[in-house]
Amino acid sequence: MTDADGRAAGRGRGRRAGGAVLGSRPAHSVRLPPRVRSSPSALSAAERTVPSLRVAAAYAWRLILVGILVYGIFTVLGRFQLIAVALFLALVVTSVLRPLTDLLNRVLPRPLSVAVALVGSLLLLFGLLALVGNAVAGESAKLAGEFRGGVHRIELWLRRPPFRLSPGRLSDLQRQATDYVNTHRAKLLSSAVSGLGRVVEVVTGAVLALFSSVFFIHSGERLWAWARDQLLPSGARPGWDRAGRAAWRTFAGYTRGIIIVAATNAVLVGVVLLVLRVPLALPLTLLEFFATFVPLVGSPVALGVATVVALAGRGPLTALAVLVLIVVIGQLEGHVLHPLVLSWAVRLHPLVVAVSVIAGSIVAGVIGAVVAVPFISVVWSVLRAQRTAPP
């Protein structure tokens, strides 16, 4: 083999062995950095924390922020309590009269439909109050005699077992009540005067609620669309619109449902009180209607008042019958009316309802107890709507 053939064979072997021609420019190779495996000692202190504690801490600071926000909202609402209550009543009126207005709007213009619905509702309410007032005024003399006899029957009942109160003890209790009224007469008078100021506030709030409900019934969608488009950025509008519609659907369903439940309770109570010939049956029926708006608490309190009236006016047997009525209506309301009528609204657990009513009464008294359950229902429906939102 010649020298030329040897050199050619050497070049072939070099090409096969190295994959590159000898003397040419080597190809540029990219090397990935070696993968470093983290050891437990190299983790940070936050990463070495127990995962459950990390999750709990993440939830904790978010709940703290939500609590601060809710506290701030209630503080602002407390400053403007009259306006907040008036707007709440306007929303209640809107949820009740909006279906009637839409029905009248099929044959009447929209402004006339709103006027007919509002004026007709006011006439119905004033007529009911006038009927109650006439019933009380017409039976005032008879009621005075019945209550005097009822008080005497209660005294006789307290003297028997198991109380066995002596006549002297009962006289002492009556004298203490009279002395308390005489001693605190000035304070009671000042409370009555301050109550007149409260009446002025109630009238002002009622006028504001009526004025607001006119616009809510007439063009509530346009008001919501204007607020959404003017106050929110374009990217946040769909989410807020979905939340607002879910909130209104829940609030309207709850309000209409609780009104149906209250009316049913009032009719049942009125029929039983009329059959038992309990004094003040019509005012007690109206009291039962409005007391039902406070869940779990209002209806038993109203029926407790009816029991006292029945005890004073008709005796222990009639009062016992009213106590049985309390149990029956409570079971009917809790197991039949609420699940059947409030099925389109958010159904909350009774424990949540009880805690909400107590918390609302602590924060804002009777108003807070009335507002607490619909507020929690609206918040829960908004959270559900946001959680089930399409991506």
HELIX and SHEET records of a PDB file:
HELIX    1   1 ASP A    3  GLY A   18  1                                  16    
HELIX    2   2 PRO A   40  ALA A   42  5                                   3    
HELIX    3   3 PRO A   51  ARG A   79  1                                  29    
HELIX    4   4 GLN A   81  LEU A  104  1                                  24    
HELIX    5   5 ARG A  110  GLY A  138  1                                  29    
HELIX    6   6 SER A  140  ARG A  159  1                                  20    
HELIX    7   7 PRO A  167  THR A  183  1                                  17    
HELIX    8   8 ARG A  185  LEU A  231  1                                  47    
HELIX    9   9 SER A  234  ALA A  236  5                                   3    
HELIX   10  10 ARG A  237  VAL A  275  1                                  39    
HELIX   11  11 ALA A  281  ALA A  291  1                                  11    
HELIX   12  12 GLY A  298  GLY A  313  1                                  16    
HELIX   13  13 PRO A  316  LEU A  332  1                                  17    
HELIX   14  14 GLU A  333  LEU A  337  3                                   5    
HELIX   15  15 HIS A  338  VAL A  341  1                                   4    
HELIX   16  16 LEU A  342  TRP A  344  5                                   3    
HELIX   17  17 PRO A  350  ARG A  387  1                                  38    
END                                                                             
